[in-house]
Amino acid sequence: MRSDNRISELQAERQFLLTYAGPLMLWLVPGIYGRTGLLAIGLILLLLGGWVFLLHRQLHVYRCPQKYWSKGIRVFLLVGYESYLLITGGWIAIQAGKIIREYMIQGISVPLASGIFILAALGSSTSAKTRGIFAQAVWPVIGTVFLLFLLAAALQGNPQGGNVKEIYCETGSIYEKFGKQMSWLAVMFVGIFFLPFLEIESKTDSGQFPCFLKALGKIGLWMAGLCVLIFRAFGSAVPEQGVLPILNLMAGVKIPGGFIRRVDLIFLSLVLFCLLFSMGSILFYSRHILGTSVVGRIPATILIFLLSTLEWGPWSLQKEYPSLVLYIFLPFFLAVTAANAIVRRRKYERVSK
């Protein structure tokens, strides 16, 4: 039964790309721009490549954790995994709810919009095979349309923006911005830790490491292109463009012939579609952690909705999400990776003896 539900390498790669496409548009800018942004992208990709290699070697630890960890430790680890998925799902739901309210359905409340979005994502978090086939078919279309719109924005330009050459002449100390932008990217890519769960669903284990490196390389090209494009459009005023500077850029794009009048809304709809798949990925991984049946997704769905709507005084998930991931979950996942490497090595040494 399980082998019939396995996915191919191409399907795994395109799931990865489709999952990150939406958050990439929301998270990359205005946090990443200019010379330091390009340097941060290059370094983070090297570090992520090493992390993916370590995770790939620990695949058996993820597949059979009962052989390596006691029941108490397994429960502790699963609580940590699920906590990250819940707060990330809550953050995505908040962003989706705001997009729906501000640009698509005027007057609707953010909680209601977020709830509709989460329920829609619940239907996209079914079997691994279904998600794989869907991503394989959809990503070429989504990626091509994204690329064409961004290419149109690059060709039309923006006279108020900065020259690409100014990226290398950016004023200020590079060290003052580099650490902040590295942290920003690290928060975005903490979800890489869950790649072994996707790899377990694949037909072969050996070919997945090159597959995911290839996907990382493609994401790196997308990030570098967006970094240059946004800087070219807005120059040093990138941080003043709000949450969606890419949408401000798309609002000025005109397609020849005039048959598409609102490129920004079409672009935003594609971003929302990708966010829907990202939320489906979160619910899919939650099913692995909370249970193997469909019922395992229901508690996660309810908790994500509550996190996306509740606020405690000045505290809100949207504001505190970067700090939570950077100072709690990133060290946690790095520590788990190191611990898995140690127990895997000890198990291997015992078996070899």
JOSULSUL-V525882 format. One record per residue. N is the residue number from 1. RES is the residue in one letter. SS is DSSP state (a for helix, b for strand, c for the rest). PHI is phi as a letter, one per 20 degrees, with the letter a starting at -180 (999 if undefined). OMEGA is omega in radians with two decimals (NA if undefined). Layout:
N_RES_SS_PHI_OMEGA ; N_RES_SS_PHI_OMEGA
This chain:
1_M_c_999_-3.08 ; 2_R_c_f_-3.11 ; 3_S_a_f_3.12 ; 4_D_a_f_-3.10 ; 5_N_a_d_-3.12 ; 6_R_c_f_-3.14 ; 7_I_b_d_3.14 ; 8_S_c_e_3.12 ; 9_E_a_f_3.13 ; 10_L_a_f_3.12 ; 11_Q_a_f_3.10 ; 12_A_a_f_3.13 ; 13_E_a_f_-3.09 ; 14_R_a_f_2.98 ; 15_Q_a_f_3.13 ; 16_F_a_f_-3.12 ; 17_L_a_f_-3.12 ; 18_L_a_f_3.11 ; 19_T_a_f_-3.07 ; 20_Y_a_e_-3.06 ; 21_A_a_f_-3.12 ; 22_G_a_f_3.10 ; 23_P_a_g_3.11 ; 24_L_a_g_-3.12 ; 25_M_a_f_-3.11 ; 26_L_a_e_-2.95 ; 27_W_a_e_-2.98 ; 28_L_c_f_-3.13 ; 29_V_c_c_0.12 ; 30_P_c_e_-3.10 ; 31_G_c_f_-3.06 ; 32_I_c_c_3.10 ; 33_Y_c_a_3.02 ; 34_G_a_m_-3.09 ; 35_R_a_f_-3.13 ; 36_T_a_f_3.10 ; 37_G_a_f_3.12 ; 38_L_a_f_3.11 ; 39_L_a_f_3.13 ; 40_A_a_f_3.12 ; 41_I_a_f_3.13 ; 42_G_a_f_-3.11 ; 43_L_a_f_-3.10 ; 44_I_a_f_3.11 ; 45_L_a_f_3.08 ; 46_L_a_f_3.13 ; 47_L_a_f_3.12 ; 48_L_a_f_3.09 ; 49_G_a_f_3.08 ; 50_G_a_f_3.14 ; 51_W_a_f_3.11 ; 52_V_a_f_3.10 ; 53_F_a_f_3.12 ; 54_L_a_f_3.13 ; 55_L_a_f_3.12 ; 56_H_a_f_3.12 ; 57_R_a_f_-3.12 ; 58_Q_c_e_-3.03 ; 59_L_a_g_-3.11 ; 60_H_a_f_3.09 ; 61_V_a_f_3.10 ; 62_Y_a_f_-3.10 ; 63_R_a_f_-3.10 ; 64_C_c_c_-3.09 ; 65_P_a_f_-3.13 ; 66_Q_a_f_3.12 ; 67_K_a_e_-3.03 ; 68_Y_c_d_-3.05 ; 69_W_c_c_3.05 ; 70_S_c_f_-3.10 ; 71_K_a_f_-3.13 ; 72_G_a_f_3.13 ; 73_I_a_f_3.12 ; 74_R_a_f_3.12 ; 75_V_a_f_3.12 ; 76_F_a_f_3.14 ; 77_L_a_f_-3.12 ; 78_L_a_f_3.07 ; 79_V_a_f_3.10 ; 80_G_a_f_3.12 ; 81_Y_a_g_-3.05 ; 82_E_a_f_3.13 ; 83_S_a_f_3.11 ; 84_Y_a_f_-3.13 ; 85_L_a_f_-3.10 ; 86_L_a_f_-3.10 ; 87_I_a_f_3.08 ; 88_T_a_f_3.06 ; 89_G_a_f_3.09 ; 90_G_a_f_3.12 ; 91_W_a_f_3.13 ; 92_I_a_f_3.13 ; 93_A_a_f_3.10 ; 94_I_a_f_-3.14 ; 95_Q_a_f_3.14 ; 96_A_a_f_3.12 ; 97_G_a_f_3.12 ; 98_K_a_f_3.10 ; 99_I_a_f_-3.13 ; 100_I_a_f_-3.10 ; 101_R_a_f_-3.00 ; 102_E_a_e_-3.00 ; 103_Y_a_c_-3.03 ; 104_M_a_c_-3.11 ; 105_I_c_c_-3.12 ; 106_Q_c_f_3.07 ; 107_G_c_n_3.13 ; 108_I_c_f_3.14 ; 109_S_c_f_3.13 ; 110_V_a_f_3.10 ; 111_P_a_g_3.14 ; 112_L_a_f_3.11 ; 113_A_a_f_3.11 ; 114_S_a_f_3.13 ; 115_G_a_f_3.10 ; 116_I_a_f_3.14 ; 117_F_a_f_-3.12 ; 118_I_a_f_3.12 ; 119_L_a_f_3.09 ; 120_A_a_f_3.13 ; 121_A_a_f_-3.13 ; 122_L_a_f_3.12 ; 123_G_c_f_-3.13 ; 124_S_c_e_-3.08 ; 125_S_c_d_-3.09 ; 126_T_c_e_-3.04 ; 127_S_c_f_3.13 ; 128_A_a_f_-3.12 ; 129_K_a_f_3.14 ; 130_T_a_f_3.12 ; 131_R_a_f_-3.14 ; 132_G_a_f_3.12 ; 133_I_a_f_3.14 ; 134_F_a_f_-3.14 ; 135_A_a_f_3.13 ; 136_Q_a_f_-3.10 ; 137_A_a_e_-2.98 ; 138_V_a_e_-3.00 ; 139_W_a_g_3.12 ; 140_P_a_g_3.13 ; 141_V_a_f_-3.12 ; 142_I_a_f_-3.12 ; 143_G_a_f_-3.14 ; 144_T_a_f_3.13 ; 145_V_a_f_3.06 ; 146_F_a_g_-3.09 ; 147_L_a_f_-3.13 ; 148_L_a_f_3.13 ; 149_F_a_f_3.13 ; 150_L_a_f_3.09 ; 151_L_a_f_3.08 ; 152_A_a_f_3.10 ; 153_A_a_f_-3.14 ; 154_A_a_f_-3.11 ; 155_L_a_f_-3.13 ; 156_Q_a_f_3.05 ; 157_G_c_m_3.14 ; 158_N_c_b_-3.07 ; 159_P_c_f_-3.14 ; 160_Q_c_e_-3.08 ; 161_G_c_e_-3.11 ; 162_G_c_d_3.08 ; 163_N_c_f_-3.13 ; 164_V_a_g_-3.14 ; 165_K_a_f_-3.14 ; 166_E_a_f_3.09 ; 167_I_a_g_-3.09 ; 168_Y_a_e_3.11 ; 169_C_a_d_-3.08 ; 170_E_c_f_-3.13 ; 171_T_c_f_-3.14 ; 172_G_c_n_-3.12 ; 173_S_c_f_3.13 ; 174_I_a_f_-3.09 ; 175_Y_a_f_-3.14 ; 176_E_a_f_-3.07 ; 177_K_a_d_-3.00 ; 178_F_a_f_-3.13 ; 179_G_a_f_-3.14 ; 180_K_a_f_-3.10 ; 181_Q_a_f_3.04 ; 182_M_a_f_3.11 ; 183_S_a_f_3.14 ; 184_W_a_f_3.12 ; 185_L_a_f_3.14 ; 186_A_a_f_3.10 ; 187_V_a_f_-3.11 ; 188_M_a_f_-2.98 ; 189_F_c_d_3.09 ; 190_V_a_f_3.14 ; 191_G_a_f_3.06 ; 192_I_a_g_-3.12 ; 193_F_a_g_-3.07 ; 194_F_a_e_3.12 ; 195_L_a_g_3.11 ; 196_P_a_g_3.10 ; 197_F_a_f_3.05 ; 198_L_a_f_-3.12 ; 199_E_a_f_3.11 ; 200_I_a_f_-3.13 ; 201_E_c_e_-3.06 ; 202_S_b_e_-3.11 ; 203_K_c_f_-3.14 ; 204_T_c_c_3.12 ; 205_D_c_e_-2.99 ; 206_S_c_f_-3.05 ; 207_G_c_e_-3.03 ; 208_Q_a_f_-3.12 ; 209_F_a_f_3.06 ; 210_P_a_f_3.13 ; 211_C_a_f_-3.11 ; 212_F_a_f_3.03 ; 213_L_a_f_3.09 ; 214_K_a_f_3.12 ; 215_A_a_f_3.09 ; 216_L_a_f_3.11 ; 217_G_a_f_3.11 ; 218_K_a_f_3.11 ; 219_I_a_f_3.09 ; 220_G_a_f_3.10 ; 221_L_a_f_3.09 ; 222_W_a_f_-3.11 ; 223_M_a_f_3.14 ; 224_A_a_f_3.11 ; 225_G_a_f_3.11 ; 226_L_a_f_-3.14 ; 227_C_a_g_-3.14 ; 228_V_a_f_-3.09 ; 229_L_a_f_-3.14 ; 230_I_a_f_3.12 ; 231_F_a_f_3.13 ; 232_R_a_f_-3.12 ; 233_A_a_f_-2.99 ; 234_F_a_d_-3.14 ; 235_G_a_m_-3.11 ; 236_S_a_f_-3.14 ; 237_A_a_e_-3.13 ; 238_V_a_g_-3.11 ; 239_P_a_f_-3.10 ; 240_E_a_e_-3.04 ; 241_Q_a_e_3.09 ; 242_G_c_n_-3.04 ; 243_V_c_f_-3.06 ; 244_L_c_c_3.08 ; 245_P_a_f_3.12 ; 246_I_a_f_3.11 ; 247_L_a_f_3.06 ; 248_N_a_f_3.10 ; 249_L_a_f_-3.11 ; 250_M_a_f_-3.14 ; 251_A_c_f_-3.14 ; 252_G_c_e_-3.11 ; 253_V_c_e_3.11 ; 254_K_c_d_3.11 ; 255_I_c_e_3.13 ; 256_P_c_g_-3.13 ; 257_G_c_o_3.07 ; 258_G_c_m_-3.12 ; 259_F_c_e_3.02 ; 260_I_c_c_-3.04 ; 261_R_c_e_-3.09 ; 262_R_c_d_3.11 ; 263_V_a_f_-3.09 ; 264_D_a_f_-3.14 ; 265_L_a_f_3.07 ; 266_I_a_f_3.12 ; 267_F_a_f_-3.13 ; 268_L_a_f_3.10 ; 269_S_a_f_3.09 ; 270_L_a_f_3.08 ; 271_V_a_f_3.14 ; 272_L_a_f_3.10 ; 273_F_a_f_3.12 ; 274_C_a_f_3.07 ; 275_L_a_f_3.09 ; 276_L_a_f_3.09 ; 277_F_a_f_3.10 ; 278_S_a_f_3.10 ; 279_M_a_f_3.06 ; 280_G_a_f_3.09 ; 281_S_a_f_3.12 ; 282_I_a_f_3.12 ; 283_L_a_f_3.11 ; 284_F_a_f_3.10 ; 285_Y_a_f_3.09 ; 286_S_a_f_3.11 ; 287_R_a_f_3.08 ; 288_H_a_f_-3.03 ; 289_I_a_e_-3.07 ; 290_L_a_e_-3.13 ; 291_G_c_r_-3.10 ; 292_T_c_e_-3.14 ; 293_S_c_e_3.11 ; 294_V_c_f_-3.14 ; 295_V_a_g_-3.12 ; 296_G_a_f_3.13 ; 297_R_a_e_-3.04 ; 298_I_a_f_3.10 ; 299_P_a_g_3.12 ; 300_A_a_f_3.13 ; 301_T_a_f_-3.13 ; 302_I_a_f_-3.11 ; 303_L_a_f_3.10 ; 304_I_a_f_3.12 ; 305_F_a_f_3.14 ; 306_L_a_f_3.13 ; 307_L_a_f_-3.11 ; 308_S_a_f_-3.07 ; 309_T_a_d_-3.05 ; 310_L_c_e_3.03 ; 311_E_c_c_3.14 ; 312_W_b_d_-3.13 ; 313_G_c_m_3.13 ; 314_P_c_f_-3.11 ; 315_W_b_e_3.03 ; 316_S_c_b_-3.10 ; 317_L_a_f_-3.12 ; 318_Q_a_f_-3.13 ; 319_K_a_f_-3.00 ; 320_E_a_e_-3.09 ; 321_Y_a_g_3.14 ; 322_P_a_g_-3.13 ; 323_S_a_f_3.12 ; 324_L_a_g_-3.10 ; 325_V_a_f_-3.05 ; 326_L_a_f_-3.00 ; 327_Y_a_e_-3.13 ; 328_I_a_d_-2.98 ; 329_F_a_f_3.10 ; 330_L_a_f_3.06 ; 331_P_a_f_3.13 ; 332_F_a_f_-3.10 ; 333_F_a_f_3.07 ; 334_L_a_f_3.11 ; 335_A_a_f_3.11 ; 336_V_a_f_3.11 ; 337_T_a_f_3.12 ; 338_A_a_f_-3.13 ; 339_A_a_f_3.10 ; 340_N_a_f_3.12 ; 341_A_a_f_-3.13 ; 342_I_a_f_-3.11 ; 343_V_a_f_3.09 ; 344_R_a_f_3.14 ; 345_R_a_f_-3.14 ; 346_R_a_f_3.10 ; 347_K_a_f_-3.14 ; 348_Y_a_f_-3.14 ; 349_E_a_f_3.14 ; 350_R_a_f_3.14 ; 351_V_a_f_-3.12 ; 352_S_a_f_3.12 ; 353_K_c_f_NA
